[in-house]
Amino acid sequence: MRKRTLILVAIALLCAGVFGGSATHASTASGLDKVQKFVFSSRSDITGLNPLLHTTGPDNGVQSIILEGLVERVADEKGNAVIKLTSAKSWDLSKDGTVYTFKIRDNAVWNDGVPVTANDFVYSFRMMADPSVGCTNAWLFDGVILNFEEAHYDEGKKPQDIGVTAVDKKTVSFRLTKPCAYFPDLLAGVKPVRQDKYEQWGDSYGSSIDKVVMNGPFLIESWKPMVQMNFVKNPKHWDAANFTLQRIERKIIQDPATHVQALISGEIDIGATSDPDWQEVLKKEGARFKTLKEPDNAPEFFGFNCSNKYFKNPKIRLAFSLAHDREKYIEDLLYGRAEPLYSMMPSATMCGDKLYSERVSGKNQIVKTLMKKYPDPKALLIEGLKEEKLDPDPAKMHIKYATRGTAEFSKKSAEWLLQNWQKTLGVTITIDMIEWNIMWDKVGKGDYDICTSGWGPYYNDPNALLEIFDPISGYFHSKRSGWTGPDADKFHQLLDKASFTVDPQARAELLLQAEQLLVGTGVIAPNYCGVATYYVAKYVNGYYTNPHAGVDYTKLHTKGRPGR
C-alpha cells in the first residue's frame, strides 16, 4: 500500500448541529442522548502524562485520549486492529520500502492553537534516541530507524543523526535501516511532545494537567489521583465537527466485585469479569448489556529445552505437543475462558491489512495438521526414543516440568498436565514448583526440561512473536532454548528474508515457513490465549475492541441512557 487516506466514519447526518446552538434540539430529534458521555473504570491510576517516560498500560490508555501521533491503532467495526490516520492525512512509502513520508493535516493543532508540525515529531524521536532522556519504549526503534540504535546507545551517532527529518513544516520523513512492514504499527505507539513546552517545564512535564499540551480528540478537565479523571471534547481538534461524544469519565475501581456492582448500578458503562458467579448475575440482567468476547493477543505455550537428551529429538518434542488436550485443559482449568492455540499466532494477529490466518489460508493451524498425521503421539514418542538409542519405555523417562509460580492455578495446571501426559504418553513427569522469577532465571541458564511461558507482543505482526525465538538475537535464543542446527539456521534466515520483503502476502508465506519450523518441530507447544468478556451497556454505540488496539472514542455515542 503506497498511500493511505483517512476514511471518516461520518455520523454527522445523525447528529448535525449537536455542537452548535441547537445541540439540545438536534440530540432530541436524532434520538441521541442530550449529554453524550462515556464512563469506564480502571484498577490503576496513571504514573504521569509524559509519553516519553510514562508508558505503562494505564498511561498509554489515557495518552491515546489526549494525544495523537501521526497514526493510531484502533479497533474497527469488525473488531480488527487497523491503522487510522490521525495527525497525518496521508503517507507515502518508497519503492524499496525504507522511506515513509507523512503529510500532517493543515488543521491539526495543539490545544493552545499552535499548529502541529513536522518538528514536533522530529524533536520527539530525537528525545527518544537521546540516552540521557531514558525513554522507556525507545528500544522498539533500535535497528529500525536509521542510526537510532547507534544514537540510543551512544555508539558513534547523536540524536540529530537519526533518520527522522522535517521535509517542510507539515511533512516528516522516516528513513529505515531496511523495509519494516509493521513500522506504522510501531509508529502508532508514539505520542509527540512539543519542544518549547518540554524545554520550559523540564522534568515536571506531564506531572499535572497544567504541565502538558494536548492535541488529541479530548482534553483533561480534572484529575483526582486514585479517584477519577475527567475528559472533555477538544473543540480545536481537526475532526471535532464529526464526532458526537462530549465527555469521558475514567474512574478508579480496584475491587473486582465493586467494579461489577458499579456496572449493574449504572455508575459505569462497561465492565469486564471472568468470575463465573458474576457472569451469571450479569446474565440475569437480561438485555441491559451487550456481551463482547475478546481473545487476548498474548499466547501461552510450553517450551522444551532442545539441548536435553530427550527433547533434542523433534519427534519426542512433538509427541508432548500433540498429546496435550488443549480443549480439555481450557474446560477444566479456565472454565472455557480461553481459545485453544494450534498455532503460535493468536486469532487477532494481522499481517499488513489482513489477518495472518487469512493470508496463509489457515495453514498456520500446524498442530491440528500434525495431529492428523500422527494420531498416536505415544508411538511417535517411542520412535523418537529409539532414534536417540534411549530406553523405549516412556515410563522410564526422567523429566521435570517447571511451573511459572507457586499459586493455586500453577499447582492445578501442573497436576493436570502430569495426569494428561501420563494417560496419553505413559510418562511420569516431576513437577518443579518454583516462583516465576526463579523459573525465568533457570530458562536463562538453560536449566530446565519443560517450562510454561507466555509472551505479549509489542506490535501486531507475526514477526513480533516469531522473533523472540531467533536463535541468535531472540529472547529465547539458542542458549535458552537449546535450539541449534539446520532448522534453527533456516528459521533465522527466513525471518531475515521476511524483514526485507515489502509485499505483505510474500511476507506472510515466509513467516508461515518459519512458524512451521518452530511449531512443526515442537520447539514450542502453543497452548491457549485467554478470552476477556466485556459487558457494554446497551445504550452505548460504536464501542469496538481488539487486544492489539485502543478504543476509537470518536465513534462512540449513546442513545437511550436511563435518565438521559
C-alpha positions in Angstrom: 0.0 0.0 0.0 1.8 3.1 -1.2 -0.6 5.6 0.1 -3.4 5.7 2.6 -6.1 8.4 3.1 -8.3 8.6 6.1 -11.9 7.4 5.6 -14.0 9.2 8.1 -16.9 7.4 9.6 -19.3 10.3 9.3 -22.1 10.2 11.8 -22.8 13.8 11.2 -26.0 13.0 9.4 -27.4 11.8 12.6 -26.0 14.5 14.9 -25.5 17.6 12.7 -25.9 20.6 14.9 -25.2 18.8 18.2 -22.2 21.1 18.8 -23.9 24.3 17.7 -26.5 26.4 19.2 -29.3 23.9 18.5 -27.5 21.0 20.3 -30.4 20.0 22.5 -32.9 20.1 19.7 -30.6 18.0 17.4 -29.9 15.4 20.1 -33.6 15.0 20.8 -34.5 14.9 17.1 -31.9 12.2 16.3 -32.8 10.2 19.4 -29.3 10.6 20.8 -28.9 11.4 24.5 -28.7 15.1 25.3 -25.5 14.5 27.3 -23.0 12.5 25.3 -20.6 10.9 27.8 -18.9 7.5 28.3 -17.9 6.3 31.8 -15.5 3.4 32.4 -13.2 2.2 35.2 -9.6 1.1 35.6 -7.9 -0.7 38.5 -4.8 1.6 38.2 -4.1 5.2 38.0 -1.6 6.6 35.6 2.0 7.4 36.5 2.1 10.6 34.5 1.4 12.3 31.2 4.9 12.4 29.7 4.6 10.0 26.7 8.4 9.6 26.6 8.7 8.3 30.2 5.2 7.2 31.3 4.4 4.1 29.2 2.5 1.7 31.5 -0.8 0.3 30.2 -2.9 2.9 32.0 -0.6 5.6 30.8 -0.9 4.6 27.2 -4.7 4.3 27.6 -5.0 7.9 28.8 -2.5 9.3 26.4 -4.4 7.8 23.4 -7.4 10.0 24.5 -5.5 13.3 24.8 -2.6 12.9 22.4 -2.4 11.9 18.8 0.6 10.6 16.9 0.7 10.6 13.1 -1.4 7.4 13.1 -3.3 5.5 15.8 -4.0 1.8 16.2 -7.8 1.3 16.8 -10.4 -1.4 16.5 -12.8 -1.2 13.6 -16.4 -2.2 13.3 -15.4 -5.8 12.7 -13.2 -5.9 15.7 -10.0 -5.9 13.7 -7.0 -3.7 14.6 -6.4 -1.1 11.9 -4.1 1.8 11.4 -6.1 5.1 11.4 -4.6 8.3 10.1 -4.9 11.0 12.8 -2.5 13.9 12.8 -1.3 12.8 9.4 -3.6 13.0 6.4 -1.6 10.6 4.2 1.6 8.7 3.9 3.9 7.5 1.0 6.3 4.6 1.1 9.3 4.4 -1.2 9.6 1.6 -3.7 12.3 -0.1 -1.7 10.2 0.1 1.5 12.8 2.1 3.5 11.4 5.6 3.5 8.0 6.6 5.0 6.8 10.2 4.3 3.9 11.6 6.3 1.8 14.7 5.4 0.4 16.4 8.5 -3.1 17.9 8.4 -3.2 21.6 7.9 -5.9 21.9 10.7 -4.0 19.7 13.2 -3.3 21.9 16.2 -2.4 21.7 19.9 -5.0 22.7 22.4 -3.4 26.2 22.7 -3.9 26.7 19.0 -0.3 26.2 17.9 -0.1 24.1 14.7 1.2 20.5 14.9 4.3 20.5 12.8 6.9 18.0 11.5 9.3 19.4 14.0 7.1 18.1 16.8 7.8 14.5 15.6 11.5 15.1 14.7 12.0 16.5 18.2 10.1 13.7 19.9 12.1 11.0 18.2 15.4 12.7 18.9 14.5 12.9 22.5 13.6 9.2 22.4 17.0 8.4 20.9 18.8 10.5 23.5 20.3 8.1 26.1 20.2 10.8 28.8 16.4 11.0 28.5 15.8 7.4 29.3 12.7 6.9 27.1 11.2 3.6 28.2 10.0 2.4 24.8 12.8 3.7 22.6 14.3 0.2 22.1 11.4 -0.6 19.8 13.1 1.5 17.1 16.6 0.1 17.6 17.7 -1.3 14.3 14.6 0.0 12.6 15.1 3.8 12.1 18.5 4.6 10.6 21.1 5.5 13.2 18.6 5.3 16.0 20.2 2.4 17.8 23.7 3.9 17.5 22.4 7.2 19.0 20.3 5.4 21.6 23.4 3.6 23.0 25.8 6.4 22.3 27.7 4.3 19.7 29.1 7.0 17.4 25.9 8.8 16.5 23.9 11.6 18.0 20.1 12.1 18.2 20.3 14.6 15.4 21.8 11.9 13.1 18.7 9.6 13.2 16.7 9.1 10.1 13.8 11.4 11.1 13.7 14.7 9.2 11.3 17.5 8.5 10.9 17.9 4.7 8.9 21.0 5.4 6.6 22.3 8.2 3.9 19.8 7.5 5.9 16.8 6.1 8.0 14.4 8.2 10.2 11.6 6.8 11.4 8.4 8.3 14.4 6.6 6.8 14.7 3.0 7.9 17.6 0.6 8.0 15.6 -1.9 5.9 11.9 -2.5 5.0 9.7 -2.8 8.0 6.2 -3.8 7.2 4.9 -3.2 10.7 6.5 0.3 11.0 3.1 2.1 11.0 2.1 -0.2 13.9 5.2 0.8 15.8 4.6 4.4 15.0 1.1 4.3 16.4 2.6 3.8 19.9 4.5 7.2 19.7 2.8 10.3 21.0 4.5 13.7 20.5 5.8 16.3 22.9 6.3 19.9 21.8 9.8 21.3 22.1 9.1 24.7 23.5 6.9 23.3 26.4 9.1 20.3 27.0 12.1 22.6 27.5 10.1 25.1 29.5 8.7 22.6 32.0 11.7 20.2 32.0 11.4 17.3 34.5 7.9 18.4 35.5 6.5 17.9 32.0 3.4 15.6 32.3 3.4 15.8 36.1 0.0 17.6 36.2 -2.7 18.7 33.7 -1.2 22.2 33.5 2.2 20.8 32.6 1.2 19.1 29.3 0.0 20.3 25.9 -2.6 18.1 24.1 -3.6 17.5 20.5 -6.0 14.6 20.8 -9.8 14.5 20.5 -10.3 15.1 24.2 -8.7 17.3 26.9 -8.2 16.5 30.6 -10.7 18.6 32.6 -9.7 17.3 36.0 -7.6 14.6 37.7 -8.0 13.4 41.2 -5.4 10.7 41.7 -6.7 7.3 42.5 -10.2 8.5 42.3 -11.2 9.9 38.8 -10.0 11.6 35.7 -12.5 13.6 33.5 -12.1 14.5 29.9 -14.0 16.9 27.7 -14.2 17.2 23.9 -11.3 19.2 22.3 -13.1 21.9 20.3 -9.9 22.6 18.4 -9.4 19.0 17.2 -9.2 18.7 13.4 -12.2 16.2 13.4 -14.3 17.9 16.2 -17.3 18.5 13.9 -17.6 14.9 13.0 -17.8 13.1 16.3 -20.5 13.1 19.0 -19.0 12.2 22.3 -18.6 15.2 24.6 -17.3 13.8 27.8 -15.3 10.8 29.1 -15.0 9.8 32.8 -12.3 7.4 34.0 -12.9 6.1 37.5 -10.5 4.0 39.6 -12.2 0.9 41.0 -9.7 -1.7 42.3 -12.0 -4.3 43.8 -13.5 -6.6 41.1 -16.8 -7.0 42.9 -17.2 -3.3 43.3 -16.4 -2.9 39.6 -19.3 -5.3 38.6 -21.7 -3.7 41.0 -20.9 -0.3 39.5 -21.8 -1.6 36.1 -25.1 -3.0 37.3 -26.0 0.2 39.1 -25.2 2.3 36.0 -22.3 4.1 37.5 -20.1 2.9 34.6 -21.0 2.0 31.1 -18.7 -1.0 30.5 -17.3 -3.8 32.7 -15.4 -7.0 32.4 -15.3 -10.1 34.6 -14.1 -13.6 34.3 -15.7 -14.7 37.5 -18.4 -17.3 36.7 -20.6 -16.2 39.5 -20.6 -12.6 38.5 -21.2 -13.6 34.9 -24.3 -15.4 36.0 -25.5 -12.3 37.8 -25.0 -10.2 34.7 -26.9 -12.7 32.6 -29.9 -12.2 34.8 -29.8 -8.5 33.9 -31.2 -9.6 30.5 -30.9 -7.2 27.6 -29.3 -4.4 29.6 -25.9 -5.3 28.3 -24.2 -6.4 25.1 -21.6 -9.1 25.6 -18.3 -8.8 23.7 -15.7 -11.6 23.6 -12.1 -10.5 23.0 -9.4 -13.1 22.6 -6.0 -12.0 24.0 -3.0 -11.3 21.9 -0.5 -12.9 24.3 -0.1 -16.7 23.6 0.6 -19.2 26.4 2.9 -22.0 25.4 5.3 -24.7 26.6 9.0 -24.5 25.9 11.1 -27.6 25.5 14.8 -27.5 26.2 16.2 -28.7 22.8 19.6 -29.5 24.3 18.0 -32.0 26.7 18.8 -35.6 25.9 15.2 -36.3 25.2 14.0 -33.0 23.7 16.8 -32.6 21.2 14.7 -35.1 19.2 11.8 -33.3 17.3 9.6 -36.4 17.5 9.8 -36.5 21.2 9.0 -32.8 21.5 6.1 -33.2 19.0 4.7 -36.1 21.0 4.3 -33.9 24.0 2.7 -31.2 22.0 0.3 -33.4 20.2 -0.7 -35.3 23.4 -1.7 -32.1 25.1 -5.5 -31.8 25.0 -6.0 -28.1 24.8 -9.8 -28.0 24.8 -9.9 -30.2 27.9 -7.3 -28.0 29.6 -9.4 -24.9 29.0 -12.6 -26.6 30.1 -11.1 -28.0 33.3 -8.9 -25.1 34.4 -10.1 -22.0 32.7 -13.8 -22.7 32.6 -13.9 -22.1 28.9 -12.5 -18.5 29.2 -9.8 -19.1 26.5 -9.3 -20.2 23.0 -7.0 -23.2 22.2 -3.9 -22.5 20.1 -2.7 -24.8 17.4 -0.5 -22.0 16.0 1.9 -19.6 17.7 -0.4 -16.8 16.4 -3.5 -15.7 18.3 -6.5 -15.2 16.1 -6.3 -11.4 16.1 -2.7 -11.3 14.6 -2.6 -9.2 11.5 -0.1 -9.3 8.6 -0.4 -6.0 6.8 -4.1 -5.1 6.5 -5.4 -8.7 6.7 -5.4 -11.3 9.4 -2.4 -13.6 9.2 -4.6 -16.7 9.3 -6.4 -15.4 6.2 -3.3 -14.6 4.3 -2.0 -18.2 4.8 -5.4 -19.8 4.3 -5.4 -21.4 7.7 -2.2 -23.3 7.1 -0.8 -21.9 10.4 -3.0 -24.4 12.3 0.1 -26.5 12.4 -0.6 -28.6 15.4 -4.0 -29.7 14.0 -2.4 -30.8 10.8 0.2 -32.8 12.7 -2.5 -34.4 14.9 -3.9 -35.9 11.7 -0.5 -37.1 10.5 0.4 -38.6 13.9 -2.8 -39.8 15.5 -0.8 -41.8 18.1 1.6 -39.4 19.9 2.8 -42.3 22.1 4.0 -44.2 19.1 5.8 -41.1 17.9 7.4 -40.7 21.3 8.7 -44.3 21.3 10.0 -43.8 17.8 12.0 -40.7 18.9 13.4 -42.6 22.0 14.6 -45.4 19.7 16.3 -42.8 17.4 18.2 -41.5 20.4 19.1 -45.0 21.4 17.3 -44.5 24.8 15.1 -46.9 26.7 11.9 -47.0 24.5 9.7 -47.3 27.6 8.2 -43.8 28.2 7.7 -44.7 31.9 11.5 -44.8 32.3 11.9 -41.1 31.2 13.0 -38.6 33.8 11.5 -35.2 33.0 10.9 -32.1 35.1 8.2 -29.5 34.4 9.0 -26.0 35.8 5.9 -24.0 36.9 5.7 -20.3 36.5 4.8 -19.6 40.0 3.5 -21.4 43.1 0.0 -20.1 43.2 -3.0 -22.5 43.2 -3.5 -22.2 39.5 0.1 -23.2 38.8 -0.3 -26.2 41.0 -3.6 -27.3 39.5 -2.2 -26.8 36.0 0.9 -28.8 36.7 -1.1 -31.7 38.2 -3.4 -31.6 35.2 -0.5 -31.9 32.8 1.1 -34.7 34.7 -2.2 -36.7 34.5 -2.8 -35.9 30.9 0.7 -36.8 29.7 0.8 -39.9 31.9 -2.5 -41.1 30.4 -1.6 -40.3 26.8 2.1 -40.9 26.6 2.8 -43.2 29.6 5.3 -40.8 31.1 5.5 -39.5 34.7 6.9 -36.0 34.9 8.3 -34.4 38.1 6.6 -31.1 39.0 9.1 -28.4 40.0 7.1 -25.8 41.8 9.1 -22.6 41.6 8.4 -18.8 41.6 8.2 -17.2 38.2 11.4 -15.2 38.6 13.3 -18.3 39.5 11.8 -20.1 36.6 13.0 -17.4 34.2 16.5 -17.5 35.8 16.5 -21.2 35.1 15.4 -20.7 31.5 18.1 -18.0 31.1 20.7 -20.6 32.1 19.1 -23.4 30.0 18.5 -25.3 33.3 15.0 -26.9 32.6 13.3 -29.7 30.7 9.8 -28.2 30.1 8.7 -24.7 31.1 5.5 -22.8 30.8 5.8 -19.5 29.1 3.8 -16.6 27.6 4.5 -13.5 25.6 2.7 -10.3 24.9 3.7 -8.8 21.5 4.8 -5.2 21.3 3.3 -4.8 17.8 0.6 -6.5 15.7 2.5 -8.7 13.3 3.6 -12.4 13.3 7.2 -11.3 13.5 6.6 -9.9 17.0 6.1 -13.4 18.3 8.5 -15.3 16.0 11.5 -13.0 16.5 11.7 -13.9 20.2 12.8 -17.4 19.1 15.5 -16.2 16.8 18.5 -18.5 17.8 20.9 -15.5 17.5 19.1 -12.4 18.8 15.8 -13.5 20.2 14.8 -13.6 23.9 14.6 -17.4 23.7 17.9 -17.6 21.8 19.9 -20.8 21.4 21.5 -20.7 24.8 18.0 -20.6 26.4 16.0 -22.8 24.1 18.9 -25.2 23.2 17.6 -25.0 19.5 20.6 -25.3 17.1 21.3 -27.0 13.8 19.9 -26.7 10.3 16.2 -26.0 11.3 17.3 -23.2 13.7 19.6 -21.7 11.0 16.8 -21.8 8.4 14.4 -20.2 10.8 16.8 -17.3 11.3 17.3 -17.0 7.5 13.5 -16.9 6.9 13.0 -14.1 9.5 15.8 -12.2 7.9 14.4 -12.6 4.4 10.9 -11.6 5.6 12.3 -8.5 7.1 13.5 -7.3 3.6 10.2 -8.3 2.0 7.7 -5.4 1.3 4.8 -7.4 -0.1 2.6 -8.5 2.8 1.4 -11.7 1.1 5.0 -12.8 0.4 6.0 -11.9 4.0 3.2 -14.0 5.4 4.3 -17.0 3.4 7.9 -16.6 4.6 6.7 -16.2 8.2 4.5 -19.3 7.8 7.5 -21.3 6.8 9.3 -20.0 9.9 6.4 -20.9 12.1 6.2 -24.4 10.6 9.8 -24.9 11.8 9.2 -23.6 15.3 5.9 -25.2 16.0 6.1 -28.1 13.5 9.3 -29.5 15.1 8.0 -28.9 18.6 10.4 -26.3 19.8 7.4 -24.9 21.5 3.9 -26.2 22.0 1.2 -23.5 21.7 -1.4 -23.8 24.5 -4.0 -21.1 24.6 -5.0 -17.4 24.6 -7.2 -16.0 27.2 -10.6 -14.6 26.3 -11.9 -11.5 28.0 -15.6 -11.0 28.4 -16.9 -7.4 28.3 -20.4 -6.2 29.2 -21.3 -3.0 27.5 -24.5 -1.0 28.4 -27.0 -1.4 25.6 -27.3 2.4 25.1 -23.6 2.6 24.2 -23.0 2.5 20.4 -19.7 2.4 18.4 -17.6 0.6 21.1 -15.3 -1.8 19.3 -12.4 -3.7 20.9 -9.3 -5.6 19.8 -6.4 -6.8 22.0 -3.9 -5.1 19.7 -5.7 -1.8 19.5 -7.3 1.0 21.5 -10.9 2.2 21.5 -11.7 4.8 18.9 -13.7 7.2 21.2 -14.6 9.4 18.2 -17.0 6.6 17.1 -18.8 6.4 20.4 -22.3 7.8 21.1 -25.1 7.0 23.5 -28.8 6.6 22.8 -31.3 5.7 25.5 -29.3 6.1 28.7 -31.7 6.0 31.7 -32.3 9.5 33.0 -30.7 11.0 29.9 
